[in-house]
């Protein structure tokens, strides 16, 4: 159990960090939505605030006055239980409410939450608050990746910040870590916070395997491109090959071939590709094809979790070969919070680890992220197994 004061401090620290992420933005950046997967920064600011208003304040704060009756419609994301909402692809059409009004909304709700929890000792309510904090931390990562997509599709390729370290280099020599066949325990196993999709600790049998202690680098991926990796259909799943042809994919997202040299857009602006840094912004399709080209494969999420203590992780969300499925005895929570993870357990692949955009206090070895196989706007990379 987290003590009340510590949890309240954690909440306030999280609220502040979300706004800090938006500090470098111009007012015009707040409403842009280039594709359906990317939400405008203004929407993230409002949605993370609505979460606390909807699931805590409306029910538990006596005499609480809703800030704006329209905001539930505007800032609900996918919670069918809660009611109607703006279609996801239309979030970029929300020129109103203004950015200032959304910030006023944030401060109004934060103040009400602070007042409620300064005296409240209800553990069940604290559990919902903890979920809300980590929900906002998820959106902090989405804010960074969405901001990058917004600015990375601006023809001027503007700089977001010169301070963000997006491409850290792993300095260890590449080695293969061998794990023996046997039974391994998988899943969350402590009193610390986790999501419901990590619960149901269980045993799995793994055959002996090897896994790389290092993520695949940009240089290695350039070798794949140079060898015609995007032109060899036999390296790809049928769906992946259709995706390559339909979208004319020739390189990772944000990469530009300028006079024969590879550059990429980063949050620092357009830069030459740093060869020794881990590859990022690639789809599961691309990770699979590269592994095929190398005569290797992607690890399953169980192999990754069993081996993760032997290598550093957290720089890239790592594609695995595992479909996103429930653990044994998984049950969805009642009500709207039951929509958080369970209803997405179809047509997704599991990613493990974390990334340079993942907030502090929000990573753990059992965290199960998940995305569709074609998505690339997150900081996704991979390591090989065999």
C-alpha positions in Angstrom: 0.0 0.0 0.0 1.3 3.5 -0.9 0.8 6.0 1.9 -1.7 8.7 1.3 0.8 11.6 1.2 3.1 9.7 -1.1 0.3 8.8 -3.5 -0.9 12.4 -3.6 2.6 13.6 -4.3 2.9 11.0 -7.1 -0.4 12.3 -8.5 0.7 15.9 -8.4 4.2 15.1 -9.9 2.5 13.2 -12.7 0.1 16.0 -13.5 3.0 18.5 -13.7 5.1 16.3 -15.9 2.3 16.1 -18.5 2.3 19.8 -18.8 6.1 20.0 -18.9 6.0 17.8 -21.9 3.9 20.4 -23.7 6.1 23.4 -22.7 8.1 23.4 -26.0 4.9 23.5 -28.2 3.6 26.4 -30.1 -0.1 27.0 -29.6 -0.8 25.8 -33.2 0.8 22.4 -32.4 -1.9 21.5 -29.9 -4.7 20.6 -32.3 -3.0 18.8 -35.2 -3.9 15.2 -36.0 -2.1 13.9 -39.1 -3.5 10.3 -38.8 -6.1 8.5 -36.8 -3.6 6.8 -34.5 -2.1 10.2 -33.4 -4.2 12.4 -31.1 -3.6 16.1 -30.7 -1.7 17.2 -27.5 -4.7 19.2 -26.4 -6.8 16.1 -26.4 -4.3 14.2 -24.3 -4.4 17.0 -21.8 -8.1 16.9 -21.6 -8.6 13.1 -21.7 -6.2 12.4 -18.8 -8.1 15.1 -16.8 -11.5 13.7 -17.7 -10.4 10.2 -16.4 -10.1 11.6 -12.9 -13.3 13.6 -13.1 -15.3 10.7 -14.5 -14.0 7.8 -12.4 -13.3 9.6 -9.1 -14.7 13.1 -8.6 -18.2 12.7 -10.0 -18.8 9.8 -7.7 -16.7 10.4 -4.6 -16.3 14.2 -4.1 -19.4 15.6 -2.3 -20.8 18.6 -4.0 -18.4 18.4 -7.0 -19.5 20.6 -9.9 -18.6 19.3 -13.3 -16.3 21.7 -15.1 -18.1 21.5 -18.5 -21.0 19.1 -19.4 -19.6 18.7 -23.0 -16.2 17.5 -21.9 -17.2 13.9 -21.3 -18.3 13.7 -25.0 -15.1 15.5 -26.1 -12.5 13.7 -24.0 -13.9 10.1 -23.6 -11.7 7.8 -25.6 -13.2 4.3 -25.9 -15.2 3.7 -22.8 -18.6 2.5 -24.1 -19.9 2.2 -20.6 -19.5 6.0 -20.0 -21.4 7.2 -23.1 -21.0 8.9 -26.4 -17.8 10.4 -27.6 -16.1 12.2 -30.4 -15.0 9.8 -33.2 -11.3 9.2 -32.8 -10.4 10.5 -36.3 -12.2 13.8 -35.5 -10.1 14.8 -32.5 -8.1 17.1 -34.7 -11.3 19.1 -35.5 -11.6 20.3 -32.0 -10.5 23.9 -32.4 -12.7 24.4 -29.4 -12.4 24.2 -26.5 -9.4 26.4 -26.5 -6.0 25.3 -25.2 -6.4 27.7 -22.3 -9.7 26.3 -21.4 -8.3 22.8 -21.3 -5.5 24.0 -19.0 -8.1 25.6 -16.8 -9.9 22.3 -16.8 -6.7 20.5 -15.7 -6.1 22.9 -12.9 -9.7 22.7 -11.7 -9.7 18.9 -11.6 -6.2 18.7 -10.0 -7.3 21.1 -7.3 -10.5 19.1 -6.6 -8.5 15.9 -6.5 -6.0 17.4 -4.1 -8.8 18.5 -1.8 -10.5 15.1 -1.9 -7.4 13.0 -1.2 -5.9 15.3 1.4 -8.3 13.6 3.8 -9.6 10.5 2.2 -8.3 7.2 3.5 -10.4 4.8 1.4 -8.1 2.1 0.0 -10.4 1.2 -2.9 -10.5 4.8 -4.0 -6.7 5.0 -3.7 -6.5 2.0 -6.0 -8.5 3.8 -8.7 -6.3 6.9 -8.2 -3.2 4.7 -8.8 -4.7 3.4 -12.0 -5.5 7.0 -13.1 -1.9 8.1 -12.4 -0.4 5.3 -14.5 -3.1 5.9 -17.2 -1.7 9.5 -17.4 1.8 8.2 -17.6 0.8 6.1 -20.6 -0.5 9.2 -22.2 2.8 11.0 -21.4 4.5 8.5 -23.6 1.8 8.9 -26.2 2.2 12.7 -26.0 5.8 12.4 -26.9 5.3 10.0 -29.8 2.3 11.9 -31.1 4.2 15.2 -30.9 7.1 13.6 -32.8 4.7 12.5 -35.5 3.0 15.9 -35.7 6.3 17.7 -36.1 7.9 15.0 -38.2 5.2 15.5 -40.8 5.6 19.2 -40.8 7.5 20.1 -44.0 10.0 22.2 -41.9 10.8 19.2 -39.6 11.0 21.5 -36.6 12.9 20.8 -33.4 10.9 19.9 -30.3 13.8 19.8 -27.8 17.5 19.6 -27.8 17.5 17.9 -24.4 15.6 14.7 -25.2 18.0 11.7 -25.5 16.3 9.7 -28.2 19.0 7.4 -29.5 21.2 6.1 -26.6 23.9 3.7 -27.7 24.2 0.2 -26.1 27.9 -0.2 -25.4 28.1 -3.8 -24.6 29.4 -6.3 -27.2 26.7 -8.4 -28.8 26.5 -11.8 -27.3 24.0 -14.7 -27.2 22.5 -15.5 -23.9 21.6 -19.2 -23.5 18.7 -20.4 -21.4 18.1 -24.0 -20.7 14.8 -25.7 -21.4 12.5 -26.0 -18.4 9.6 -24.5 -16.6 9.6 -20.7 -15.9 7.1 -18.5 -13.9 5.6 -15.6 -15.8 3.6 -12.7 -14.6 3.5 -10.0 -11.9 4.4 -11.2 -8.4 4.7 -8.3 -6.0 2.6 -5.7 -4.2 3.7 -3.0 -6.6 1.3 -1.6 -9.2 0.6 -3.5 -12.3 -2.2 -3.7 -14.9 -4.7 -6.6 -14.9 -3.2 -8.1 -18.0 0.0 -8.9 -16.1 -1.9 -10.9 -13.4 -2.4 -14.6 -13.3 1.2 -15.6 -12.6 1.7 -19.0 -14.2 4.2 -21.5 -15.4 5.3 -22.0 -18.9 7.6 -24.6 -20.5 10.3 -23.2 -22.7 12.6 -25.1 -25.0 16.3 -24.2 -24.8 17.0 -21.0 -26.7 19.4 -18.1 -27.2 18.5 -14.4 -27.1 20.7 -11.4 -27.9 21.9 -9.2 -25.1 21.7 -6.2 -27.4 19.0 -4.6 -29.6 19.4 -4.6 -33.4 21.1 -1.4 -34.4 20.6 1.1 -37.2 23.7 -0.1 -39.0 22.5 -3.7 -39.0 19.1 -2.5 -40.3 20.8 -0.5 -43.1 22.6 -3.7 -44.1 19.1 -5.3 -44.4 17.9 -2.4 -46.6 21.1 -2.6 -48.8 20.6 -6.3 -49.2 17.2 -5.7 -50.7 15.2 -6.7 -47.6 12.2 -4.6 -48.7 12.2 -6.3 -52.1 12.3 -9.9 -51.1 8.8 -11.2 -50.7 9.9 -14.5 -49.1 11.1 -12.7 -46.0 7.7 -11.3 -45.2 4.3 -12.5 -44.0 1.8 -12.3 -46.8 0.0 -9.5 -44.9 3.3 -7.7 -44.3 4.3 -7.9 -48.0 0.9 -6.5 -48.9 1.6 -3.7 -46.4 5.0 -3.0 -48.0 3.6 -2.8 -51.5 0.5 -0.8 -50.7 2.3 1.8 -48.7 5.6 1.8 -50.7 7.6 1.1 -47.5 11.4 1.3 -48.1 12.8 2.2 -44.7 11.8 2.8 -41.1 9.4 5.6 -40.2 11.0 9.1 -40.3 14.0 7.9 -42.4 15.1 10.0 -45.4 17.7 9.1 -48.1 19.5 12.4 -48.7 22.1 12.2 -51.5 22.8 8.6 -50.6 23.1 9.1 -46.8 20.4 8.0 -44.4 18.9 10.7 -42.1 16.0 10.5 -39.7 13.8 13.0 -38.1 14.2 13.1 -34.3 12.9 15.3 -31.6 16.1 17.4 -32.1 15.2 17.8 -35.8 16.6 16.2 -38.9 19.9 14.3 -38.2 22.2 11.8 -39.8 21.3 8.3 -38.6 23.4 7.3 -35.7 24.7 3.9 -36.8 25.3 2.3 -33.4 22.0 3.3 -31.9 19.1 0.8 -31.7 16.7 0.8 -34.6 13.3 2.3 -33.8 9.9 3.2 -35.3 9.5 -0.1 -37.2 6.5 -2.4 -37.4 6.3 -6.0 -36.3 6.3 -6.9 -40.0 9.7 -5.3 -40.5 11.1 -6.8 -37.3 9.9 -10.3 -38.5 11.4 -9.8 -42.0 14.8 -8.7 -40.6 14.9 -11.8 -38.3 14.1 -14.0 -41.3 16.9 -12.4 -43.2 19.3 -13.1 -40.4 18.2 -16.7 -40.0 16.8 -15.9 -36.6 13.4 -15.1 -35.1 11.8 -12.8 -32.5 11.6 -14.0 -28.9 8.2 -14.9 -27.4 7.1 -12.6 -24.6 7.8 -15.5 -22.2 11.3 -16.0 -23.5 11.9 -12.3 -23.1 10.6 -12.2 -19.5 12.6 -15.3 -18.5 15.8 -13.8 -19.9 15.4 -10.0 -19.2 17.5 -10.1 -16.0 20.5 -10.9 -18.2 20.4 -7.8 -20.5 19.6 -4.1 -20.2 16.2 -3.0 -21.5 14.0 0.0 -21.6 15.4 1.9 -24.6 12.9 0.6 -27.1 9.6 -1.2 -26.9 10.5 -4.7 -28.1 8.4 -6.6 -30.6 7.8 -10.2 -29.6 6.4 -13.2 -31.4 3.5 -13.4 -29.0 -0.1 -12.6 -29.7 -1.7 -10.4 -27.0 -3.9 -12.9 -25.1 -5.2 -13.2 -21.5 -3.1 -15.1 -18.9 -4.8 -18.0 -17.1 -7.8 -17.1 -15.0 -7.8 -13.5 -16.4 -11.1 -11.7 -15.6 -12.1 -8.2 -16.6 -13.0 -5.8 -13.9 -16.7 -4.7 -13.7 -17.7 -1.4 -15.3 -15.7 1.0 -17.4 -12.3 0.0 -16.0 -12.9 -3.5 -17.4 -12.6 -1.9 -20.8 -9.0 -0.9 -20.1 -7.1 -3.9 -21.4 -9.3 -7.0 -22.0 -11.3 -5.9 -25.0 -8.1 -5.3 -27.0 -6.9 -9.0 -26.8 -7.3 -9.7 -30.5 -5.2 -8.9 -33.6 -2.3 -7.4 -31.5 1.3 -8.4 -30.8 2.9 -8.0 -27.4 5.8 -5.5 -26.9 8.0 -5.7 -23.8 10.4 -3.5 -22.0 9.8 0.2 -22.3 11.3 3.1 -24.3 13.1 6.4 -24.0 9.7 8.0 -23.9 8.3 5.8 -21.1 8.0 7.9 -17.9 10.0 7.0 -14.8 8.2 4.8 -12.3 6.2 3.2 -15.2 8.4 0.3 -16.3 8.7 -3.3 -15.0 9.7 -6.6 -16.4 6.1 -7.9 -16.6 4.6 -4.9 -18.4 2.7 -6.1 -21.5 2.3 -3.4 -24.1 0.5 -4.2 -27.3 0.1 -2.8 -30.7 -1.2 -3.8 -34.2 1.4 -5.3 -36.5 1.6 -2.4 -38.9 2.1 0.4 -36.4 5.4 2.3 -36.2 4.9 5.7 -34.5 5.9 4.3 -31.1 9.6 3.9 -30.2 9.6 0.2 -31.2 12.6 -1.9 -31.8 13.6 -5.6 -31.3 16.2 -8.1 -30.3 16.8 -11.5 -32.0 16.4 -15.0 -30.7 17.3 -18.4 -32.0 
